[in-house]
Amino acid sequence: MITVGFSTIGINPDFIEHIKNTCGPKNIEIIPFENKGTHSLSEAYNIILEKSTNDIVVLCHDDIYFDKKGWGNKLIRHFEKNPEYGILGVAGSVELPKSAKWWENPSKMRGIVNHEHEGKKWESKYSNSQGNKLDEVVLVDGLFIALRKDRIKETFNEEIKGFHFYDVSFSFENFLENVKVGVMYDIRITHKSIGQTNEEWENNRIKLSERYEDFLPKKIKLNYDDKINVLISSLFFKSFTGSEMYVFELAKELTKLNCEVSVLSDIGDPLVKMSKKYGIKCYHTSEPPGFKKGDGKWSLNTVNGPILSEKGQLYKINEPSFDIIHTQHKPITEYVCNLYPNIPKISTIHSEVIELEEPIINDMIKKYITIRPEITDKIVNDFGIDESKTKVVYNPIDNERFNTQKINDNGYILFVGTLDYLRKKTIYDILDHCKTTNRELWIVGENKSDYLNDLLSNSSVKYHKSTHNVETFVKNCHQTAGILLGRTTIEGWMCGKDGWIYNVDDKGNITNKSLNTPPKDIDKFMSHNVAKEIKKEYIEIINT
């Protein structure tokens, strides 16, 4: 059922025996092609294809070994379960750039391969394992190429001379003919070579880049329903402030939209604990995905041997396979731009009056999401961001928690938010209103002020610490109050409550205030609808 062929300077009986012992199926066909430099690999592989008697043909290097037995059975199952695929490998890329150097952007690489050189062995992990599933790519590496002869449209291009880029040409030309190409993760191979470039490699690279000039760059286009890997970064991810809840609600809903979601932040409970229920991975900014902090004890494996890590030093140990990074806050946005220069980014701006929320101008950031129109005006007019690179997508609110079920009016006005300089004048103004109307003011939030005790000297003020269960307060209030168009105003609207919106400047001075009834288009604030809009933006950016 399987033919295994390889080109070699001298036939090694031990290698043939290794293939037989590890493949699985007993009746495999092995075709060694003894090649003293008379044939290019394209020519040698076409001869092997012509001689082969099976539909499934494996073409591989002669300096590899299989780490586990039964790889042939897995290969057969892959072709049986995925009839649309004609070519499979163990390493490849979802993109071929104009240079034709397919590993130019490590974030586009897929697969896991072990390497062994001068007695040292290490793992090259180009992307996270998908288990027994395939990753669609535009090309595979010639280390190991498996194909179905009845599914391919092109054989090896014999215009490609020598031993380089024959694999790129073969798999990419078939890809252009709508033959699906994939990378497997459940067949593990060790390559007893590190691969090197030379003059022939460079000549063939130039030849291919010119040959495919009209098609490059070329990459796998994603559909909306496809799975994508998202990293969301924020300054903090611990408690229940507005931006933290934005990240949590968005991450939670994205997991329901076939997204693998990770959060990079100054993390802590309760949000980390809550996130685990949805399969959201959380990383501290001190040790981001793909990096490891040195402690002076563990060693980093390199081609030159183990290197002892330095305490506190951050080391890159692999290339994370994130499709996109969604940033919040100026400092963390700068941080991830430096860490992951090859991964496209989208940035949410949460405020027009806080310096921490100023946008980073960087070509890596393909779109700026603003949570209200006034922020768009600010970043366009003050920072020169092209309006076409902005989109208003409002705060995501969980309508399963905030709705008109079991609501009451217990008479108090509710203010939810951190007690700080920015909210001080608003809180005292709404307190005056409460006194005039003989109502209580209930405040829920983290205290970072020196005025809480003064507030509590008023018998009409009730204070509660920050909590996730804020819907209890919202459902029983008379009205809400808050600065700008914050989460509490929207949560109140979803519960049928009117809301006082205070517009303030960067010092907390009140510029205007108004009482607002719930809008008719309340659906645009619902978490699942917000996440759908955001994922559409992700897909558009990834496909660009």
C-alpha positions as CSV (number, residue, x, y, z in Angstrom):
1,M,0.0,0.0,0.0
2,I,3.0,2.3,0.5
3,T,6.1,2.9,-1.6
4,V,9.1,4.6,0.1
5,G,11.7,6.1,-2.2
6,F,14.9,8.1,-1.6
7,S,17.9,9.3,-3.4
8,T,21.3,8.4,-2.0
9,I,25.0,8.4,-2.8
10,G,25.3,4.9,-1.5
11,I,22.6,2.4,-0.5
12,N,22.6,1.7,3.2
13,P,20.9,-1.6,4.1
14,D,20.4,-0.5,7.7
15,F,18.3,2.5,6.6
16,I,16.1,0.2,4.4
17,E,15.7,-2.1,7.4
18,H,14.7,0.8,9.6
19,I,12.0,1.8,7.2
20,K,10.6,-1.8,7.1
21,N,10.7,-2.1,10.9
22,T,9.0,1.2,11.7
23,C,6.5,1.6,8.9
24,G,3.8,-0.8,10.1
25,P,2.4,-2.3,7.0
26,K,4.3,-5.4,6.0
27,N,4.1,-5.3,2.3
28,I,5.7,-1.9,1.6
29,E,7.7,-1.2,-1.5
30,I,11.2,0.4,-1.1
31,I,12.9,2.0,-4.0
32,P,16.4,3.4,-3.3
33,F,17.8,5.4,-6.1
34,E,21.6,5.4,-6.1
35,N,22.6,8.8,-7.3
36,K,26.3,9.8,-7.7
37,G,25.3,13.3,-8.6
38,T,24.1,12.4,-12.1
39,H,20.5,13.4,-11.3
40,S,18.8,16.2,-9.6
41,L,16.3,15.3,-6.9
42,S,13.5,16.3,-9.2
43,E,14.7,13.8,-11.8
44,A,15.4,11.1,-9.2
45,Y,11.9,11.5,-7.6
46,N,10.1,11.4,-10.9
47,I,12.0,8.1,-11.7
48,I,10.9,6.7,-8.4
49,L,7.3,7.8,-9.0
50,E,7.4,6.1,-12.4
51,K,8.7,2.8,-10.9
52,S,6.3,2.8,-7.9
53,T,3.4,0.4,-7.9
54,N,1.4,1.9,-5.0
55,D,-0.9,4.9,-4.9
56,I,0.8,6.2,-1.7
57,V,4.4,7.2,-2.2
58,V,6.8,8.6,0.4
59,L,9.8,10.5,-0.8
60,C,12.3,11.3,1.9
61,H,15.9,12.1,2.8
62,D,18.2,9.2,3.6
63,D,19.5,10.9,6.8
64,I,16.3,10.6,8.8
65,Y,14.9,8.1,11.3
66,F,11.4,7.6,12.6
67,D,10.9,8.1,16.4
68,K,8.0,5.7,16.7
69,K,6.8,2.6,14.9
70,G,3.5,2.5,12.9
71,W,3.9,5.8,11.0
72,G,2.8,4.1,7.8
73,N,-0.6,3.2,9.3
74,K,-1.1,6.8,10.4
75,L,-0.2,8.0,7.0
76,I,-2.8,5.7,5.4
77,R,-5.4,6.9,7.8
78,H,-4.7,10.6,7.0
79,F,-5.2,10.0,3.3
80,E,-8.4,8.0,4.0
81,K,-9.9,10.5,6.3
82,N,-8.9,13.5,4.2
83,P,-9.7,12.6,0.6
84,E,-9.2,16.3,-0.5
85,Y,-5.5,16.1,0.4
86,G,-2.9,15.0,-2.2
87,I,0.4,15.9,-0.5
88,L,1.4,15.6,3.2
89,G,4.6,16.4,5.1
90,V,5.9,17.0,8.6
91,A,6.9,20.6,8.1
92,G,5.7,23.4,5.9
93,S,4.3,26.9,5.7
94,V,0.9,28.5,5.2
95,E,2.6,31.2,3.2
96,L,5.2,31.5,0.4
97,P,6.6,35.1,0.3
98,K,7.9,36.9,-2.7
99,S,11.4,35.8,-1.8
100,A,10.4,32.1,-2.0
101,K,12.2,31.6,1.3
102,W,9.3,29.8,3.0
103,W,10.8,30.1,6.5
104,E,11.2,33.8,6.2
105,N,8.3,34.4,8.6
106,P,8.5,31.8,11.4
107,S,5.0,32.5,12.6
108,K,3.7,31.0,9.2
109,M,5.6,27.8,9.6
110,R,3.8,24.6,10.7
111,G,5.0,21.3,12.0
112,I,7.4,19.7,14.5
113,V,10.7,18.1,13.5
114,N,13.6,16.7,15.7
115,H,17.1,17.5,14.6
116,E,20.3,15.7,15.5
117,H,23.8,16.9,14.8
118,E,27.2,16.1,16.2
119,G,25.7,14.0,19.0
120,K,23.2,16.6,20.1
121,K,19.4,16.3,19.6
122,W,16.7,19.0,19.8
123,E,13.1,19.7,18.8
124,S,12.2,22.3,16.3
125,K,8.7,23.2,17.1
126,Y,7.3,25.4,14.3
127,S,3.8,25.4,15.6
128,N,1.6,23.7,18.3
129,S,0.7,20.1,17.7
130,Q,-2.7,19.4,16.2
131,G,-2.6,15.8,17.3
132,N,-4.0,13.6,14.6
133,K,-5.4,16.5,12.6
134,L,-3.8,18.3,9.6
135,D,-2.8,21.9,9.1
136,E,-3.4,23.1,5.6
137,V,-0.2,24.7,4.0
138,V,0.9,25.9,0.6
139,L,4.1,23.8,0.6
140,V,6.0,21.1,2.6
141,D,9.6,20.5,3.2
142,G,11.4,17.8,1.3
143,L,12.6,16.1,4.4
144,F,9.5,13.9,4.1
145,I,6.9,14.2,1.3
146,A,4.0,11.8,1.1
147,L,1.6,11.9,-1.8
148,R,-1.3,10.1,-3.5
149,K,-0.4,9.7,-7.2
150,D,-4.1,9.7,-8.1
151,R,-4.6,13.1,-6.4
152,I,-1.6,15.2,-7.6
153,K,-1.7,17.3,-10.8
154,E,2.0,17.9,-11.2
155,T,5.1,15.8,-10.9
156,F,8.5,17.3,-9.9
157,N,9.7,20.1,-12.1
158,E,13.0,19.0,-13.7
159,E,13.9,22.6,-14.5
160,I,14.8,22.8,-10.8
161,K,18.4,21.5,-10.9
162,G,20.4,20.1,-7.9
163,F,19.0,19.4,-4.5
164,H,17.3,22.6,-3.3
165,F,13.7,24.0,-3.8
166,Y,12.5,20.8,-5.7
167,D,10.1,20.4,-2.7
168,V,8.8,24.0,-2.8
169,S,8.3,23.8,-6.6
170,F,6.5,20.4,-6.4
171,S,4.1,21.1,-3.5
172,F,3.4,24.7,-4.4
173,E,2.6,24.0,-8.1
174,N,0.2,21.3,-7.0
175,F,-1.3,23.8,-4.5
176,L,-1.9,26.3,-7.4
177,E,-3.7,23.4,-9.2
178,N,-6.1,23.1,-6.2
179,V,-4.4,20.0,-4.7
180,K,-4.6,20.4,-0.9
181,V,-1.3,20.2,0.9
182,G,-1.0,19.4,4.6
183,V,1.3,19.0,7.6
184,M,0.9,16.1,10.0
185,Y,1.9,16.1,13.7
186,D,1.5,12.5,14.7
187,I,4.4,11.2,12.6
188,R,7.6,12.3,14.3
189,I,10.9,12.3,12.4
190,T,14.5,13.1,13.4
191,H,16.7,14.7,10.8
192,K,20.4,14.0,11.2
193,S,21.2,17.4,9.6
194,I,20.7,21.1,10.3
195,G,20.4,22.1,6.6
196,Q,22.6,24.7,5.0
197,T,22.3,27.2,2.2
198,N,24.8,27.5,-0.6
199,E,25.2,29.1,-4.1
200,E,22.9,26.5,-5.7
201,W,20.3,27.2,-3.0
202,E,20.4,30.9,-3.7
203,N,20.2,30.4,-7.5
204,N,17.2,28.1,-7.2
205,R,15.5,30.5,-4.8
206,I,15.9,33.4,-7.3
207,K,14.6,31.2,-10.1
208,L,11.5,30.2,-8.1
209,S,10.8,33.7,-7.0
210,E,10.9,34.8,-10.6
211,R,8.9,31.8,-11.8
212,Y,6.0,32.4,-9.4
213,E,6.3,36.2,-9.3
214,D,2.7,36.7,-10.4
215,F,1.4,34.4,-7.6
216,L,3.5,35.6,-4.7
217,P,3.0,36.2,-1.9
218,K,0.6,33.3,-1.6
219,K,-1.0,32.0,1.6
220,I,-3.9,30.0,2.9
221,K,-7.0,32.0,3.0
222,L,-9.2,31.5,6.1
223,N,-12.9,31.3,6.2
224,Y,-14.9,32.8,9.0
225,D,-15.7,29.4,10.6
226,D,-12.0,28.3,10.5
227,K,-10.1,27.8,13.7
228,I,-7.7,30.6,14.5
229,N,-5.1,31.0,17.3
230,V,-5.5,34.4,19.1
231,L,-3.3,36.1,21.7
232,I,-5.0,38.9,23.6
233,S,-2.6,41.2,25.6
234,S,-3.6,43.7,28.3
235,L,-1.9,45.5,31.1
236,F,-3.8,43.7,33.9
237,F,-6.0,40.5,33.9
238,K,-6.9,39.9,37.5
239,S,-10.0,41.8,38.6
240,F,-13.1,43.5,37.3
241,T,-12.1,46.8,35.8
242,G,-13.6,47.8,32.5
243,S,-10.7,46.7,30.3
244,E,-10.1,43.5,32.2
245,M,-13.8,42.5,31.8
246,Y,-13.5,43.5,28.1
247,V,-10.7,41.0,27.6
248,F,-12.5,38.3,29.6
249,E,-15.8,38.7,27.8
250,L,-14.2,38.8,24.4
251,A,-11.9,35.8,25.1
252,K,-14.8,33.8,26.5
253,E,-17.0,34.4,23.4
254,L,-14.2,33.8,20.9
255,T,-13.7,30.3,22.3
256,K,-17.3,29.6,21.2
257,L,-16.4,30.8,17.7
258,N,-13.7,28.2,17.1
259,C,-10.8,30.3,18.4
260,E,-7.9,29.1,20.5
261,V,-7.4,32.0,22.9
262,S,-4.5,33.0,25.1
263,V,-4.2,36.0,27.4
264,L,-0.8,37.7,28.1
265,S,-0.9,40.1,31.0
266,D,-0.1,40.7,34.6
267,I,-2.4,37.8,35.5
268,G,-4.0,36.7,38.7
269,D,-7.2,35.4,40.3
270,P,-10.2,35.6,40.1
271,L,-10.0,36.2,36.3
272,V,-7.5,33.4,35.6
273,K,-9.5,30.9,37.5
274,M,-12.7,32.0,35.7
275,S,-10.9,31.8,32.3
276,K,-9.8,28.2,32.8
277,K,-13.4,27.1,32.7
278,Y,-13.5,28.2,29.0
279,G,-10.1,26.8,28.0
280,I,-8.5,30.2,27.9
281,K,-4.7,30.0,28.5
282,C,-3.1,32.7,30.6
283,Y,0.5,33.8,30.5
284,H,2.3,36.3,32.7
285,T,4.1,39.1,30.9
286,S,7.3,38.1,32.5
287,E,7.3,34.8,30.6
288,P,5.3,35.2,27.4
289,P,4.4,32.3,25.0
290,G,7.5,31.2,23.1
291,F,9.9,32.6,25.7
292,K,11.3,31.3,29.0
293,K,13.0,33.2,31.8
294,G,16.5,32.2,32.7
295,D,17.2,31.1,36.3
296,G,20.9,30.2,36.0
297,K,20.0,26.5,36.2
298,W,18.2,25.3,33.1
299,S,20.1,25.1,29.8
300,L,19.0,26.2,26.3
301,N,19.8,23.6,23.6
302,T,21.5,25.1,20.5
303,V,23.4,23.8,17.5
304,N,26.5,24.7,19.4
305,G,25.5,22.7,22.4
306,P,23.7,23.6,25.7
307,I,24.0,27.2,27.0
308,L,23.3,27.8,30.7
309,S,20.5,30.4,31.1
310,E,21.2,33.7,32.8
311,K,19.0,34.6,35.8
312,G,16.3,37.0,34.7
313,Q,17.2,36.9,31.0
314,L,14.3,36.2,28.6
315,Y,15.1,33.5,26.0
316,K,13.1,32.7,22.9
317,I,12.6,28.9,22.8
318,N,10.1,28.5,20.0
319,E,7.9,30.4,17.6
320,P,4.3,30.6,18.8
321,S,1.7,29.9,16.0
322,F,-0.6,32.8,16.8
323,D,-2.5,33.9,13.8
324,I,-3.1,37.4,15.3
325,I,-2.4,39.4,18.4
326,H,-5.1,41.6,19.9
327,T,-3.5,44.3,22.1
328,Q,-4.8,46.8,24.7
329,H,-2.9,49.6,26.5
330,K,0.1,51.5,25.3
331,P,2.9,49.8,27.3
332,I,1.8,46.2,26.6
333,T,1.2,47.0,22.9
334,E,4.8,48.2,22.6
335,Y,6.0,45.1,24.4
336,V,4.3,42.6,22.1
337,C,5.3,44.5,19.0
338,N,8.9,43.9,20.1
339,L,8.3,40.3,21.1
340,Y,6.4,39.2,18.0
341,P,7.4,41.4,15.0
342,N,6.1,38.9,12.4
343,I,2.5,38.4,13.7
344,P,-0.2,40.9,12.6
345,K,-1.9,42.9,15.3
346,I,-5.2,44.6,16.1
347,S,-5.5,47.1,18.9
348,T,-8.4,48.2,21.0
349,I,-8.4,51.7,22.4
350,H,-10.6,52.0,25.5
351,S,-10.5,55.7,26.3
352,E,-10.0,59.1,24.7
353,V,-8.8,60.8,28.0
354,I,-6.3,58.4,29.5
355,E,-2.7,58.6,28.4
356,L,-2.3,54.8,28.9
357,E,-4.8,54.3,26.1
358,E,-3.0,56.4,23.5
359,P,-2.5,54.4,20.3
360,I,0.8,53.0,19.2
361,I,1.5,53.9,15.6
362,N,3.1,50.8,14.0
363,D,2.7,49.0,10.7
364,M,2.2,45.8,12.6
365,I,-1.1,47.1,13.8
366,K,-3.5,46.6,11.0
367,K,-6.7,47.9,12.6
368,Y,-7.7,50.0,15.6
369,I,-10.9,49.0,17.4
370,T,-12.6,51.8,19.4
371,I,-15.4,51.2,21.9
372,R,-17.2,54.4,21.1
373,P,-17.2,56.9,18.2
374,E,-15.6,59.7,20.3
375,I,-12.4,57.6,20.6
376,T,-12.2,57.2,16.8
377,D,-12.4,61.0,16.4
378,K,-9.6,61.4,18.9
379,I,-7.1,58.9,17.3
380,V,-7.9,60.2,13.8
381,N,-7.6,63.9,14.6
382,D,-4.9,63.9,17.2
383,F,-2.7,60.9,16.1
384,G,-3.2,60.9,12.4
385,I,-4.6,57.4,12.1
386,D,-6.3,56.8,8.8
387,E,-10.0,56.4,9.5
388,S,-10.2,53.4,7.2
389,K,-8.0,51.6,9.8
390,T,-10.5,52.1,12.6
391,K,-13.8,50.4,13.5
392,V,-16.2,51.1,16.3
393,V,-17.1,47.9,18.1
394,Y,-18.7,48.5,21.5
395,N,-18.0,47.0,24.9
396,P,-19.0,43.3,25.0
397,I,-21.7,42.7,27.7
398,D,-23.0,39.3,28.7
399,N,-26.7,39.4,28.1
400,E,-27.2,36.1,29.9
401,R,-26.3,38.1,33.1
402,F,-27.6,41.5,32.2
403,N,-31.3,41.4,31.0
404,T,-34.8,42.4,32.1
405,Q,-35.5,39.2,34.0
406,K,-36.3,39.6,37.7
407,I,-35.5,43.3,37.8
408,N,-36.6,45.7,40.6
409,D,-36.4,49.4,41.4
410,N,-35.0,49.8,44.9
411,G,-34.6,53.5,44.4
412,Y,-30.8,53.9,44.5
413,I,-28.5,55.3,41.8
414,L,-25.6,53.0,41.0
415,F,-22.0,54.0,40.2
416,V,-19.6,51.2,39.3
417,G,-16.0,51.9,38.7
418,T,-12.6,52.5,40.2
419,L,-12.6,55.4,42.7
420,D,-9.8,57.7,41.4
421,Y,-9.1,61.2,40.2
422,L,-10.9,60.7,36.9
423,R,-14.2,59.9,38.5
424,K,-14.1,62.1,41.6
425,K,-16.0,65.1,40.3
426,T,-18.6,62.9,38.6
427,I,-19.2,60.9,41.8
428,Y,-19.7,64.1,43.9
429,D,-22.0,65.6,41.2
430,I,-24.2,62.5,41.1
431,L,-24.2,62.5,45.0
432,D,-25.6,66.1,44.9
433,H,-28.3,64.8,42.5
434,C,-29.1,62.0,44.9
435,K,-29.5,64.4,47.8
436,T,-31.8,66.6,45.8
437,T,-34.0,63.7,44.8
438,N,-33.8,61.9,48.2
439,R,-32.1,58.8,46.8
440,E,-29.2,56.7,47.9
441,L,-25.9,56.5,45.9
442,W,-24.5,53.0,45.8
443,I,-20.8,52.7,44.7
444,V,-19.2,49.5,43.6
445,G,-15.5,49.4,42.7
446,E,-11.9,49.3,43.8
447,N,-10.9,52.3,45.9
448,K,-7.8,54.2,44.7
449,S,-8.8,57.5,46.2
450,D,-8.4,59.6,49.3
451,Y,-12.1,60.6,49.3
452,L,-13.9,57.4,50.1
453,N,-14.2,58.2,53.8
454,D,-15.6,61.7,53.0
455,L,-18.2,60.0,50.8
456,L,-19.2,57.6,53.5
457,S,-19.7,60.4,55.9
458,N,-23.0,60.9,53.9
459,S,-25.6,58.5,55.2
460,S,-27.0,58.2,51.7
461,V,-23.8,56.6,50.3
462,K,-23.3,52.8,50.3
463,Y,-20.0,51.3,49.2
464,H,-19.2,47.8,48.0
465,K,-15.9,46.4,46.9
466,S,-15.3,45.4,43.3
467,T,-17.2,42.2,42.4
468,H,-18.0,40.1,39.4
469,N,-21.6,39.7,40.5
470,V,-22.4,43.3,39.7
471,E,-25.6,42.3,37.9
472,T,-27.3,42.1,41.3
473,F,-26.8,45.8,41.9
474,V,-27.7,46.7,38.3
475,K,-31.0,44.8,38.3
476,N,-32.2,46.5,41.5
477,C,-31.1,50.1,40.9
478,H,-33.2,53.0,39.8
479,Q,-30.6,54.4,37.4
480,T,-26.9,54.0,36.7
481,A,-24.2,56.7,36.5
482,G,-20.7,56.6,35.0
483,I,-18.1,58.5,33.0
484,L,-18.2,58.3,29.2
485,L,-20.1,55.3,27.7
486,G,-18.8,52.8,30.2
487,R,-19.8,49.2,30.8
488,T,-22.2,50.0,33.7
489,T,-24.3,52.3,31.5
490,I,-24.6,49.5,28.9
491,E,-25.3,46.8,31.5
492,G,-28.0,49.1,32.9
493,W,-29.6,49.5,29.5
494,M,-29.7,45.8,29.0
495,C,-31.6,45.6,32.3
496,G,-34.0,48.4,31.1
497,K,-32.4,51.1,33.3
498,D,-31.8,54.7,32.3
499,G,-28.2,55.8,32.7
500,W,-26.4,59.1,33.5
501,I,-23.5,59.6,31.2
502,Y,-20.8,62.1,32.3
503,N,-18.3,63.2,29.7
504,V,-15.1,64.3,31.3
505,D,-11.7,65.5,30.2
506,D,-8.3,64.0,31.1
507,K,-8.4,65.6,34.6
508,G,-11.9,64.4,35.4
509,N,-13.6,67.8,34.8
510,I,-17.2,67.4,33.7
511,T,-17.7,68.7,30.1
512,N,-21.4,67.6,29.9
513,K,-23.9,65.1,31.3
514,S,-27.1,63.6,30.2
515,L,-29.7,60.9,31.2
516,N,-30.0,58.3,28.5
517,T,-32.7,55.7,27.9
518,P,-31.9,52.2,26.6
519,P,-31.3,52.3,22.8
520,K,-33.3,50.2,20.4
521,D,-30.2,48.6,18.9
522,I,-29.1,47.1,22.2
523,D,-28.0,43.9,20.4
524,K,-24.8,45.5,19.2
525,F,-23.5,45.4,22.8
526,M,-24.1,41.7,23.4
527,S,-20.9,39.8,23.9
528,H,-21.5,37.1,21.2
529,N,-22.3,39.8,18.6
530,V,-19.2,41.8,19.5
531,A,-17.0,38.7,19.3
532,K,-18.5,37.9,15.9
533,E,-17.6,41.4,14.7
534,I,-14.1,41.1,16.1
535,K,-13.5,37.7,14.5
536,K,-14.5,39.1,11.1
537,E,-11.8,41.7,11.6
538,Y,-9.3,39.0,12.6
539,I,-10.0,37.0,9.4
540,E,-9.8,40.0,7.2
541,I,-6.4,41.0,8.6
542,I,-5.0,37.5,8.5
543,N,-6.1,37.1,4.9
544,T,-4.6,40.4,3.8
